[in-house]
Amino acid sequence: MTATVPPGPRTLPPLGPNRRLKLPQQAERTLGNGLTVIAVRRPAVPLVELRLWVPFGRVHLARGAMLSQTLLSGTPTMTSVQIAAELQKVGGGLAAGLDPDRLMLTGTSLVTGLDRMLEILAEVLTGATYPKEEVATERDRLVDRIQVAQSQPAHLARVALLKRIFGRHPYAVQTPETDEVRAVRPGVLRRLHTERVHPADSVLVLVGDVQPERALDATEKALGGWAGAGRTVDLPPAPPLEPGPLLLVDRPGSVQSSLRVAMPAVPRTHSDHAALQLANLIFGGYFSSRWVENIREDKGYTYGPHSLIEHAVAGSVLVAAAEVATEVTGPALLETTYELGRLASLPPKEDELEQARQYALGTLQLGMSTQAGLAALVSAYAGNGLRLDFLAEHAARLAKATVADVAEAAARYLAPAKAVTVVLGDAERIAPSLAALTAVETA
């Protein structure tokens, strides 16, 4: 009998050239009420995606959260159930959400139902009633969600990191207190709607199998009458990161530690952004990164470490996150610091950079490959004063970035001395190993 020899490792074929980024047909119009409308043609399926960005910074957190939860709860002519039923007739739906910068309404419908979806949206924007019973129900649901979140280590670590990064800035607290949520009443929401839900400086994005100019006409017909005497409140710039002692947040009995490291970053329009994005990918921004290879594949300290650049209107920050076993908290921090320091002090290899570049360019193409992805991208850009044309500029910068460019960005932004570090875990068990590496401050 002949022994079977196991096959050796297969050689992967080389990556092909990246396709040229092709921007879709689009049109833009600013209505008389100040609403900017951007329509983009994406004829993959007979649907249209809707994204409405309303500036909403510096809103009382509990009231803003409740407004987003109850915005679709009724109008003078429709209940929440009737709104949902009308949208279902055109194969669609609407939802509202909130972040520190904006109130966002998202929707989808069949192309043939676009006019009706815009009519319903207009009625909500101009006449949301915030019925007492609906507000009470959503208030209880929001309190329940907050209480559940407050039991989750990842949420607690995020809360501590935001406070450590942003100090007194409005971004520092992004989850309302339950007592403040319980105090919100319908009248407060109606006043907040009047004051802050208005068309000036808002941006509506439509992406789908539509003729852009026809979509603009339909929007102007439906939303041209949306008016409001409200105002946009500008956020102050986010403060620069202030490195200092590691912040240790005690969670007695925890079997895992939540490790968070924040680094300075730059907005999308900054000349360093493309090189920093590539440096972050090499460090920890995708599965083939150094940090993942080190603390996941080689040492088994964690399952899913990741790092990403978080962009907001008032500033940007790079955040690395990992959940590690309690007994390896110190070693995991040591290896994290090592990988940051190695990248900040030694240029990456050509093949490392090329792999990260291919990934970055490929994900740009992938992000535009669906109507929903394209709508999210256009909306995010527009809310920060950019248009889809910027995507081609960014792709060109990614393609041209050299090893020297990436090394310079890594030295400028990823040096361990610039880091803000927060660890949530069992302080009694992990404090000694952390104190052996750096100064520690216990919350």
Rosetta blueprint (number, residue, H / E / L):
1 M L
2 T L
3 A L
4 T L
5 V L
6 P L
7 P L
8 G L
9 P L
10 R L
11 T L
12 L L
13 P L
14 P L
15 L L
16 G L
17 P L
18 N L
19 R L
20 R L
21 L L
22 K L
23 L L
24 P L
25 Q L
26 Q E
27 A E
28 E E
29 R E
30 T E
31 L L
32 G L
33 N L
34 G L
35 L L
36 T E
37 V E
38 I E
39 A E
40 V E
41 R E
42 R L
43 P L
44 A L
45 V L
46 P L
47 L E
48 V E
49 E E
50 L E
51 R E
52 L E
53 W E
54 V E
55 P E
56 F L
57 G L
58 R L
59 V L
60 H L
61 L H
62 A H
63 R H
64 G H
65 A H
66 M H
67 L H
68 S H
69 Q H
70 T H
71 L L
72 L L
73 S L
74 G E
75 T L
76 P L
77 T L
78 M L
79 T E
80 S H
81 V H
82 Q H
83 I H
84 A H
85 A H
86 E H
87 L H
88 Q H
89 K H
90 V L
91 G L
92 G L
93 G E
94 L E
95 A E
96 A E
97 G E
98 L E
99 D L
100 P L
101 D L
102 R E
103 L E
104 M E
105 L E
106 T E
107 G E
108 T E
109 S E
110 L E
111 V H
112 T H
113 G H
114 L H
115 D H
116 R H
117 M H
118 L H
119 E H
120 I H
121 L H
122 A H
123 E H
124 V H
125 L H
126 T H
127 G H
128 A L
129 T L
130 Y L
131 P L
132 K H
133 E H
134 E H
135 V H
136 A H
137 T H
138 E H
139 R H
140 D H
141 R H
142 L H
143 V H
144 D H
145 R H
146 I H
147 Q H
148 V H
149 A H
150 Q L
151 S L
152 Q L
153 P H
154 A H
155 H H
156 L H
157 A H
158 R H
159 V H
160 A H
161 L H
162 L H
163 K H
164 R H
165 I H
166 F H
167 G L
168 R L
169 H L
170 P H
171 Y H
172 A H
173 V L
174 Q L
175 T L
176 P L
177 E L
178 T H
179 D H
180 E H
181 V H
182 R H
183 A L
184 V L
185 R L
186 P H
187 G H
188 V H
189 L H
190 R H
191 R H
192 L H
193 H H
194 T H
195 E H
196 R H
197 V L
198 H L
199 P L
200 A L
201 D L
202 S L
203 V E
204 L E
205 V E
206 L E
207 V E
208 G E
209 D L
210 V L
211 Q L
212 P H
213 E H
214 R H
215 A H
216 L H
217 D H
218 A H
219 T H
220 E H
221 K H
222 A H
223 L H
224 G L
225 G L
226 W L
227 A L
228 G L
229 A L
230 G L
231 R L
232 T L
233 V L
234 D L
235 L L
236 P L
237 P L
238 A L
239 P L
240 P L
241 L L
242 E L
243 P L
244 G L
245 P L
246 L E
247 L E
248 L E
249 V E
250 D E
251 R L
252 P L
253 G L
254 S L
255 V L
256 Q E
257 S E
258 S E
259 L E
260 R E
261 V E
262 A E
263 M E
264 P E
265 A L
266 V L
267 P L
268 R L
269 T L
270 H L
271 S L
272 D L
273 H H
274 A H
275 A H
276 L H
277 Q H
278 L H
279 A H
280 N H
281 L H
282 I H
283 F H
284 G H
285 G H
286 Y L
287 F L
288 S L
289 S L
290 R H
291 W H
292 V H
293 E H
294 N H
295 I H
296 R H
297 E H
298 D H
299 K L
300 G L
301 Y L
302 T E
303 Y L
304 G L
305 P L
306 H E
307 S E
308 L E
309 I E
310 E E
311 H E
312 A E
313 V L
314 A L
315 G E
316 S E
317 V E
318 L E
319 V E
320 A E
321 A E
322 A E
323 E E
324 V E
325 A E
326 T H
327 E H
328 V H
329 T H
330 G H
331 P H
332 A H
333 L H
334 L H
335 E H
336 T H
337 T H
338 Y H
339 E H
340 L H
341 G H
342 R H
343 L H
344 A H
345 S H
346 L L
347 P L
348 P L
349 K L
350 E H
351 D H
352 E H
353 L H
354 E H
355 Q H
356 A H
357 R H
358 Q H
359 Y H
360 A H
361 L H
362 G H
363 T H
364 L H
365 Q H
366 L H
367 G H
368 M L
369 S L
370 T L
371 Q H
372 A H
373 G H
374 L H
375 A H
376 A H
377 L H
378 V H
379 S H
380 A H
381 Y H
382 A H
383 G H
384 N L
385 G L
386 L L
387 R L
388 L L
389 D H
390 F H
391 L H
392 A H
393 E H
394 H H
395 A H
396 A H
397 R H
398 L H
399 A H
400 K H
401 A L
402 T L
403 V H
404 A H
405 D H
406 V H
407 A H
408 E H
409 A H
410 A H
411 A H
412 R H
413 Y H
414 L L
415 A L
416 P H
417 A H
418 K H
419 A L
420 V E
421 T E
422 V E
423 V E
424 L E
425 G E
426 D L
427 A H
428 E H
429 R H
430 I H
431 A H
432 P H
433 S H
434 L H
435 A H
436 A L
437 L L
438 T L
439 A L
440 V E
441 E E
442 T E
443 A L
